[in-house]
Amino acid sequence: MAEALLITRDDLVKLSPLKGGIDPDKYTPFIKMAQDTHLQAILGTKLLVGLKTTIENGGEFRSPYDELMEYIKPCLVHYSMVEFLPWLAYNASNGGVFKHNVENATAVEKAELDYLVEKERDSAEHYGRRLLAYLSENSASIPEYTKNQDGQMPPSSDELFNGWVL
């Protein structure tokens, strides 16, 4: 059984600049990566596992978890894009790593790609701050957020700290 992802293809297409024609096999590993790294750092392991278990069991989210998912989705979409954009033009196979070229198209320069990744990171961090604010305000009704993590990754309220502003 595949591991549950908290966003769908439709969420990714609707909330990001990706078009619907991209092969899900290309972006799915990056959703998982973003979920396991960036999102787990915000939610903590207990809450992330609880949400994934609900999805795996085919259940629907009840309040306040349904509202929580509305904060999670844009955050996870943009963190997925941060991870995926650098790999978008490449294919890795038995023969090596190849760059895909399209007729009548110009490949972006590395500086342009870095700019796009940073724009996605800015968006992800914005939605991450909104997610943290929601979790802080609703922590009493989302007990997995504040439960002892039993040696697993605890949620981090300062995950999105970018340094000092003077």
PEMOBEL-V835284 format. One record per pair of residues at least 4 apart in sequence whose C-alpha atoms are under 8 Angstrom apart, sorted by the first residue. I is the first residue (numbers start at 0). J is the second residue. D is the distance in Angstrom with one decimal. If there is no record, write none. Layout:
i=I j=J d=D
i=I j=J d=D
This chain:
i=2 j=51 d=7.8
i=2 j=55 d=7.7
i=3 j=51 d=5.4
i=3 j=52 d=7.6
i=3 j=54 d=6.3
i=3 j=55 d=5.9
i=4 j=30 d=7.3
i=4 j=31 d=6.6
i=4 j=34 d=7.6
i=4 j=51 d=6.9
i=5 j=34 d=7.8
i=5 j=50 d=7.7
i=5 j=51 d=6.9
i=5 j=54 d=7.8
i=5 j=71 d=7.9
i=5 j=72 d=7.1
i=5 j=75 d=7.9
i=6 j=10 d=5.9
i=6 j=11 d=7.1
i=6 j=30 d=8.0
i=6 j=72 d=6.0
i=6 j=75 d=7.3
i=6 j=76 d=7.3
i=7 j=11 d=6.4
i=8 j=12 d=6.2
i=8 j=23 d=7.3
i=9 j=13 d=5.9
i=10 j=14 d=5.8
i=10 j=72 d=7.2
i=10 j=76 d=7.3
i=11 j=15 d=5.7
i=11 j=17 d=7.1
i=11 j=76 d=5.7
i=12 j=16 d=6.9
i=12 j=17 d=5.3
i=12 j=18 d=5.8
i=12 j=19 d=5.9
i=14 j=73 d=6.6
i=14 j=76 d=6.8
i=15 j=76 d=6.9
i=15 j=77 d=7.1
i=15 j=80 d=7.7
i=17 j=21 d=7.5
i=21 j=25 d=7.4
i=22 j=26 d=7.3
i=23 j=27 d=5.7
i=24 j=28 d=7.4
i=25 j=87 d=7.8
i=26 j=30 d=6.5
i=26 j=83 d=6.4
i=27 j=31 d=6.4
i=28 j=32 d=6.1
i=29 j=33 d=6.0
i=29 j=79 d=5.6
i=29 j=80 d=7.8
i=29 j=82 d=5.8
i=29 j=83 d=5.6
i=30 j=34 d=6.0
i=30 j=75 d=7.4
i=30 j=76 d=7.5
i=30 j=78 d=7.9
i=30 j=79 d=4.9
i=31 j=35 d=6.0
i=32 j=36 d=6.1
i=32 j=79 d=7.5
i=32 j=82 d=7.6
i=33 j=37 d=5.3
i=33 j=38 d=6.4
i=33 j=75 d=6.7
i=33 j=78 d=5.6
i=33 j=79 d=5.2
i=33 j=82 d=6.8
i=34 j=38 d=4.8
i=34 j=39 d=6.1
i=34 j=75 d=6.6
i=34 j=79 d=7.8
i=35 j=39 d=5.4
i=35 j=40 d=8.0
i=36 j=40 d=6.2
i=37 j=41 d=6.7
i=37 j=78 d=7.0
i=38 j=42 d=6.1
i=38 j=43 d=8.0
i=38 j=47 d=8.0
i=38 j=74 d=7.9
i=38 j=75 d=6.6
i=39 j=43 d=5.0
i=39 j=44 d=5.9
i=39 j=47 d=6.2
i=39 j=152 d=7.4
i=39 j=154 d=7.2
i=40 j=44 d=7.9
i=40 j=152 d=7.0
i=40 j=153 d=7.1
i=40 j=154 d=5.6
i=40 j=155 d=5.9
i=40 j=158 d=6.7
i=41 j=127 d=7.6
i=41 j=131 d=7.2
i=41 j=154 d=5.1
i=41 j=155 d=5.4
i=41 j=156 d=6.9
i=41 j=158 d=6.3
i=42 j=46 d=5.9
i=42 j=47 d=6.1
i=42 j=144 d=6.4
i=42 j=153 d=7.6
i=42 j=154 d=4.9
i=42 j=155 d=7.4
i=43 j=47 d=6.3
i=43 j=144 d=6.7
i=43 j=148 d=7.6
i=43 j=151 d=7.8
i=43 j=152 d=5.4
i=43 j=153 d=4.4
i=43 j=154 d=3.8
i=43 j=155 d=7.3
i=44 j=48 d=5.9
i=44 j=148 d=6.9
i=44 j=151 d=6.0
i=44 j=152 d=5.3
i=44 j=153 d=6.4
i=44 j=154 d=7.4
i=45 j=49 d=6.1
i=45 j=143 d=5.6
i=45 j=144 d=7.1
i=45 j=146 d=7.6
i=45 j=148 d=6.3
i=45 j=151 d=7.8
i=45 j=153 d=8.0
i=46 j=50 d=6.2
i=46 j=143 d=4.9
i=46 j=144 d=5.6
i=47 j=51 d=6.2
i=48 j=52 d=6.0
i=49 j=53 d=6.4
i=49 j=143 d=7.7
i=50 j=54 d=6.5
i=51 j=55 d=6.1
i=52 j=56 d=6.1
i=53 j=57 d=6.4
i=53 j=58 d=5.2
i=53 j=59 d=7.0
i=53 j=60 d=7.3
i=54 j=58 d=5.9
i=54 j=59 d=7.4
i=59 j=65 d=8.0
i=60 j=64 d=5.5
i=60 j=65 d=4.8
i=61 j=65 d=5.4
i=62 j=66 d=6.5
i=63 j=67 d=6.2
i=63 j=137 d=8.0
i=63 j=140 d=7.0
i=63 j=141 d=7.3
i=64 j=68 d=6.2
i=64 j=141 d=7.7
i=65 j=69 d=6.8
i=66 j=70 d=7.0
i=67 j=71 d=6.3
i=67 j=130 d=7.6
i=67 j=133 d=7.5
i=67 j=134 d=7.8
i=68 j=72 d=6.0
i=69 j=73 d=7.4
i=70 j=74 d=6.8
i=70 j=126 d=7.0
i=70 j=129 d=7.0
i=70 j=130 d=5.3
i=70 j=133 d=7.8
i=71 j=75 d=6.0
i=71 j=126 d=7.9
i=71 j=127 d=7.8
i=71 j=130 d=6.5
i=72 j=76 d=6.0
i=73 j=77 d=6.2
i=73 j=123 d=7.3
i=73 j=126 d=6.4
i=74 j=78 d=6.3
i=74 j=122 d=7.6
i=74 j=123 d=4.9
i=74 j=124 d=7.3
i=74 j=125 d=7.8
i=74 j=126 d=4.8
i=74 j=127 d=5.5
i=74 j=130 d=7.7
i=75 j=79 d=5.9
i=75 j=123 d=7.2
i=76 j=80 d=6.3
i=76 j=123 d=7.7
i=77 j=81 d=6.3
i=77 j=119 d=5.5
i=77 j=120 d=6.8
i=77 j=122 d=6.3
i=77 j=123 d=4.8
i=78 j=82 d=6.5
i=78 j=119 d=7.1
i=78 j=120 d=6.5
i=78 j=123 d=5.4
i=79 j=83 d=6.0
i=80 j=84 d=5.6
i=80 j=116 d=7.4
i=80 j=119 d=6.5
i=81 j=85 d=7.8
i=81 j=116 d=5.3
i=81 j=117 d=7.6
i=81 j=119 d=5.8
i=81 j=120 d=6.0
i=82 j=86 d=7.8
i=83 j=87 d=6.1
i=84 j=112 d=7.6
i=84 j=115 d=8.0
i=84 j=116 d=6.6
i=85 j=112 d=7.1
i=85 j=116 d=7.7
i=86 j=90 d=7.9
i=88 j=98 d=5.6
i=88 j=99 d=5.3
i=88 j=100 d=7.7
i=89 j=96 d=6.7
i=89 j=97 d=5.5
i=89 j=98 d=4.5
i=89 j=99 d=5.8
i=90 j=96 d=5.6
i=90 j=97 d=5.2
i=90 j=98 d=6.4
i=90 j=99 d=7.1
i=91 j=95 d=5.7
i=91 j=96 d=4.3
i=91 j=97 d=6.3
i=92 j=96 d=6.4
i=100 j=104 d=7.8
i=100 j=106 d=7.7
i=101 j=105 d=8.0
i=107 j=111 d=6.0
i=107 j=112 d=6.4
i=108 j=112 d=6.4
i=109 j=113 d=6.0
i=110 j=114 d=6.2
i=111 j=115 d=6.3
i=112 j=116 d=6.2
i=113 j=117 d=6.2
i=114 j=118 d=6.2
i=115 j=119 d=6.3
i=116 j=120 d=6.1
i=117 j=121 d=6.1
i=118 j=122 d=6.3
i=119 j=123 d=6.1
i=120 j=124 d=6.0
i=121 j=125 d=6.2
i=122 j=126 d=6.3
i=123 j=127 d=5.9
i=124 j=128 d=6.1
i=124 j=159 d=6.2
i=125 j=129 d=6.5
i=126 j=130 d=6.1
i=127 j=131 d=6.1
i=127 j=159 d=7.1
i=128 j=132 d=6.1
i=128 j=159 d=6.9
i=129 j=133 d=6.2
i=130 j=134 d=6.2
i=131 j=135 d=6.0
i=131 j=156 d=6.7
i=132 j=136 d=6.2
i=133 j=137 d=6.0
i=134 j=138 d=5.4
i=134 j=141 d=7.7
i=134 j=144 d=7.5
i=137 j=141 d=6.4
i=138 j=142 d=6.4
i=138 j=144 d=6.4
i=138 j=145 d=6.8
i=141 j=145 d=7.7
i=142 j=146 d=6.0
i=144 j=154 d=6.9
i=145 j=154 d=7.9
i=147 j=153 d=7.8
i=148 j=152 d=6.5
i=148 j=153 d=5.7
